[in-house]
Amino acid sequence: MFNKVLIANRGEIALRIIRTCREMNIKTVAIYSTADRDSLHVRFADEAVCIGPPSSTDSYLNIPSIMAAAEITNADAIHPGYGFLAENADFAEICNEYGIKFIGPSPEMIRKMGDKITAKETMIKANVPVVPGSGGLIKELEPSLEKAEEIGYPVILKATAGGGGKGMRIVWNPEEFENAWLTASREAAASFGNPGMYMEKYIEEPRHVEIQIAGDQFGKVCHLSERECSIQRRHQKLVEECPSPFLDEELRERMGQSAIKAGESINYEGVGTVEFLVDKYKNYYFMEMNTRIQVEHPVTEEVIDFDLIKEQIKIAAGEKISGKNYYPKMHAIEVRINAEDVYNDFRPSAGKIQSFHSSKGHGVRVDTHVYAGYQIPPFYDSMIAKLICRAQTREECITKMERALDEFIIEGVKTTIPFHKQLMKDERFRSGNFHTGFLNDFEIQPE
């Protein structure tokens, strides 16, 4: 087992990793920018190293500074968390070169699944269902228009190096195609440094359902059931739950086996997530694979009583997984509490938290790195907390979430709590009748 783990991340996920490491008697090193010196992950780590100014480019994405921090603290492993360098194959490769274990898959696995076209080709070979598409990069207009006609409108254009909704456009007819392609590729180039685009059939009223998997260094892969992530705004998840109110046992089993095939096809090592779109007829299609821990991993932990961070660390240290598949024993819902003004188009609301009281009680979990007096920096993601509720049934879980949201008090900045309160009361959400476009016509009422 490792002696000391450097966490190449910030905020709540860094604190989450520190807690598990402490329970495993592993020393921890926090890194931080000057803007994060007062974050709780810095306070609770055994050691902390400032690696640069507020800009992510100069701090949390600064590989030389991170490797220097690992070297001077004698860390023998690095946990990347999610975001930043978590799916950066070059970073994983550099860790290997320095003799420091990257807690995650190999650089080759990250590269295979990081490029969406390569990932799709890999899934086709593994007999995992995929959405009909261009089969490669879109390079010329006329052949692309012909392919769109063959696939059938509507189609969706996506950046091959993309994520989070950037470089993505829905095209409803041939007249819109050229302009959508040009604007999406420019956005992709600006966001990811890669203008490459591909095309897929646009699935109307899709559900976003992902399967959690784990694989060890000995070729064994298992699944840990699903998470429903269909409540999204501009392709950014806001609410996640398990089990999905849409899946039945037969579909859950089929999707779980497809996710295992996906992992086995690249000899996957670590924990990861295979993401699917599910149409209203319960056909499912591979969308992408995230080769890292997910923001919403607590949902899975709560319904199967399983520490996914601990599993990541054990796999990286060379331990075998049990190999059995896991199924939900209870129901869990997670809401992301972001510092955003829900009445002003979810505009970020950085500033000082004047008052902070998190929810408590049976079946209530809060993952956060903030507190009263904390200054939210404007340089990073706006998520400041995750509220997770667990109960025997979905109805009980929603009721518990309503109570927990009423108790959650954050003053000094705007948050998404008012949105979540209204969502929990919405009859369509309560009945499970929603899809990824649900929020397009969801109006937030003044309190």
N, C-alpha and C positions, 0 to 999 in steps of 0.2 A: 504494500500500500504506500501511497505517497506520504512524504513528510511535510511538504509545504506546497500549497496551491496558490498561485497568483490569479486573481479574478480580473480579467481584461474587460471590465464593464463597470457600470455605475448603478446607482439607485436601488430600486426594490429587488431586482434580480441578483445584484451583487450581494445584498444583505441576505437574500434567500440562500445563496450558495454558502455564504459564511456560516449560517446556522447549521446546515447539514455537515459541513466540514468539522465544525466544533464537536458535533455529536459523534463524528468518526475519529476524533482525536487527531485531526489534521490541522496544522497551522495554516493561517491565511495571510495573504498580502493584498491589500486594496490599492488600486491606483486611482488617482483623481486629478481633475483639472482644478485650476485655481477657483473656478466657479462652484465647485463641489466640495470645498474643504469642510463645509458644515453638514454634509450628508451623513446619515447614520451608518452607511456602509464603511465610511472612513473611521468612524468612532469604534465600531465593533470588531474590526479586523485586528489581528495580532500585530501587523505592521501596515504602514500606509506610505505610499510614495507619490509625490506630486509629479506628474509627467508633462505638464504644459499648461498653456493658457486655455480659456474657455472653448475656443473653436474645436470641434471634433477632429478636424483635420490635423490640428496641432497637438492633440491629446489622445483621445480614445481610438483614433485611427492611425496614430503615429507609431508604426511598428518598431523602429529603432529605439524609441524611448521606452516602449513596453518591454522589449527584450532586455534593455539595460536594467530596468527595474527588477526583472526576473533574475538577472545575473547577480546583481548586488545583494539581493535578499536570499540567494541560494534556493529559489523555488525549483522544484523538480517537475511541476506540472502547471499548465495554464488552462483555466476554464473560461471560455469566451462568452458565456451567457447567451443572449439573443441580440440580434442587431449588430451594429458596428462590424467587428471582424469575425463573427461567429461562423459565417459561411464563406470566408476568404481562404481559398486553397493555398495562395502564396504564403499567408500567415501560418497556416498549418505546416507547410513545408519548411518554413524558417524555424519553427519550433522543433521539428524533427532534426534539422541540421545542427541546432544548438544542444541536442540531447535533452530537450524538455518535452514532456508528453503533452500533446494537444488533446484535451478531453473532448473528444468528438471523433468523427470519421476521418479517414485518410484524405490527403489532398486529392487523390484520384477519384474517390467517391464524391467529394464535394464538387469537383469539376463535372463529373458525369451528370449530376442532378441539378447543378447550378445553371447550366445552359438549358433553357426550356425545350429547344429543338432536340438536343442530344437526349434529354430526359424522356421526351416523348418517343423517340426511336427505341430507346432502351425498354420502355414499357410495352411497345408493340411486340418486341422480341420475346418479352416475358408473358405475353398473352393477357396483359392487363388492359381493360377497355379504355380507349382514348377518344377524345372528341375529333370528328372528321376535320381535317385542316389542310393547309398548304403543303405539308410534308417537308418544309424547308423555308429558308429566308425568301421574302418577297423582294425581287430585284428589278423587275420590269413591270410596267403598268398593264399592258395588254394581256400577257399570260396570266397575270394576277386577277384581272377582271374575268377571264374565262374560268379560272379556278373557282372564283366566288360564285359564279353561276352554277358550276357543277356541284359545289357544296350546298348551295341554296341560301338565299338571304333570309334573315339577317346574319351577317358574319361579324366577328370581332377581330380587330387588329391589336396585336400585343407586342411589346418590346421583348426581344429574346433575353435581354439581361435585366428585365424589369421586375417590379414588385410594388405593392402598395398603391396600385392604380395608375402609376406613372406610365406614359407611353402606351395608353390603351384607348381605343375608340370603337364604338359600335357603328356599323354601317348597315343601313336599312335598304339601300337600293344602289344601282351602279352609278348614278349621278353624284352620290356623296363620296364615292370611293377614293378618288385621287386626292381630294382635299384632306380627308381623314388620314390617309396614309402619310402625306407630307407633314401635317401638324404633329401626328403621333411620333414619327421618326425624329423630328426636331426636338420634341420633348424628351424622348429617350436619350438622344445624344447629350442633351444638357444635363439630364439626371444621372445617367450611368456611363457616359463616355462611349456609348455604343448605339448607333442609330438602327441596328438590325431589327427588322420586324417580321413577324409571321402571322398567319391567319387561321382562324378556327370558326366552325359553326357556332353561332351564338345561341346558347341554350336559354330559352325564355322561361321565366319564373323558376330559376334553379335554386336548389338548396345547396349550401356549402357545408359539406360534411367531411371531416378529416379523421383518419385512423392513426392512433398512436402506436408506434412499433418500437421494439428494442432488439438489437442484434449483438452477439458477442464476437470475439476474435476466432471462434471455432466454427463459424458458419451457421449457428443457430439463430433463427429469427422468430419472434412471437409478436402478437398484437395485444394491445391493452384497451380494446374497444374504441368507440368513436366519440367525437365532440361535434355538436351542431354549432356552426358559426355564421348563420345566415343573417343575423341582425348586424348590418354593416352600413357605414356611411362612406360613400366614395371609395369602396373596396377596403375600408379600414374596419376591422372588427370592433364591436362595442359590447356584445353580449355573447357568451358561449355557455353551452350546457351539455350534460350527459346524463342519461341517454337522450338521443335525438327523439323528439316527439313524432317524427315522420318514419323512422326505420322500424321494421318488424324484425323478428328473430332471424328469419331466413335471409333477409337483405343484409342484416348486420354480419351474419356469418360469411356471406359471399364477399362483402366488401373487406372484411377482415382477412380472408384468404388472399384476395387480390393485393392487399397491402403487404402481406408476407411475401408474396411472389415478387413484388417490387423490391423489397429489401434483399431477398435472396439473389435477385438478378445482379446485384452489385456487391454481394458479400458484405452487406451493411454492418458497420460496427458503431455502436452507440445507441442513443435514443433519437428518434426522428419521427416525422409526421408525413403521412401520405395523404394529400388533399384531393378530394373528389367534388365534382358537381353532380348533383342528383336531380333529374327532371321529375315532373309531376307524375310520370308513369313509372317511377322508381327504376329508371335506367341510370346507371352511374358511369362517370367518365373521369379518368385520371386528369388532374389539373397540374399539380407540381408536387415536389417533395422538398420539405424543409429539413435540412441535415443538422438540426440543432434542437435545443429545448425551446418550447413555445411559450409565449406570454400566458396562454391559457392552460398551462400544464396542471395548475392546482385543481381544475375540474376533474381530471382523471385521477389525481391523487386522492381526492375526497371520496369518489364512488368506488374505488377498489382498495383503499387504505394502503397506499404504495408511495414511497419516496422516489420520484423519478430522478432527482439530482443525485441521490445516493447510488441509484442504479447506473447513472452515467459514469460516476467516479469508479465504481467497482468494475464496470466493463473496461474502462480505460486502463485500469490496473491489471487487467488480464484475467479477471474472474469470469466464470461461466454463468449464463443466465439459466433460469429454471427450465425455460423452453415451453412452458404452458401459456395458453392464452387466458386473458382476464376479461371478465364481463361485469357490467355495473351491478352493484348490490343495492345502491340507493340512487337518489337524484341530486345533482348539483348544478348550480347556476353561478356564473361569474359575471360581474359587471365591471367595466373599466371606468374608474373615476379619473377623468382628465381635468386639468385646469383649463377649461374652455367655457366660453359664454354661449350657452345653448340658444339664447334669444338673439344672438348676433352672429348667425351662421357658423357657430362653433369656433369662434375666433379664440386663439390662445390667450390665456389670462395669467401671465407670469406676475409675480409680486410676492409680498410677504404674507404668510399665513398668520393671522392674528389669533385664531382660536381653532383647535383641532380636537375633536372627540370621535374616536372610531367606535363602530358597533361591536357589541360583545354578546355572549349568550351561547347556548347549546347549538352546535351546527353552524356557527358563524366564524369565518376566518378572514382576516385582513392582512394583506401583504403590502407593505408601504415602507418608504424610507424618509417620510416627512413627519413634521411635528409642529406644534405651536411655536411661532418665532422663526420657522424655516423660510428662507428666501428662495422661491422657485426661480431658477435661472431660465432665461429666455432662449437658450442655445440648443436645447435638446427636446426630445419627445415630451408631449404635454401630460402623459400619464403619471399620476402621482400616487395612485393606490389601486388595488384590486380587492373587491369585496366578493367573497365566495360564501354561498349558503348551501347547506346540505340537509336533506330530509328524506323521508321514506317514499314520498310521491312527488310528482311535479307540482301538483296543486299546493301541497304543503310547503314545498320549496319556494314557490312564488310568494306565498303568504309570509314566510319567514323573511324573504328578501325585502318585501314591503316594510316590515317592521324594522329591519336592519338599516334600510335607507332612511327611515324617519329618525333613527337615532344618530346617524352619521352627520356630524356638524363640522363644517369647514368654513371659516369666516376670513375675509381679507382678500380672497380671490374668487372668481366665478368657477363653478365646477359643473360636471355633467350629472350630478345627483338629481336635479329636477327632471331631466329627461328620463332617467331610469325609473323614477317614481311613477311618471305617467305611462311609461311602457308597461310596467308591471300591472297596471289597471286596464290596459287595452284588451278588449275581448278577443281580437284576432290573435294577439300574442298568447293570451291565456289558453286559447283553444289549440295552439300549435299551427295555426293556419297562416304561415308567412313564408317568404323566400328572400333572396338577397336584395330585391328591389322594394322591400317592405317600407323602408323609411322615405321612399320617394314621395309618398302622399301622407306621411305621418306629420301632423301639425302639433307643435309643442305649444300648449296653452299657458298663458301667463299665470303665475302662482297667485 
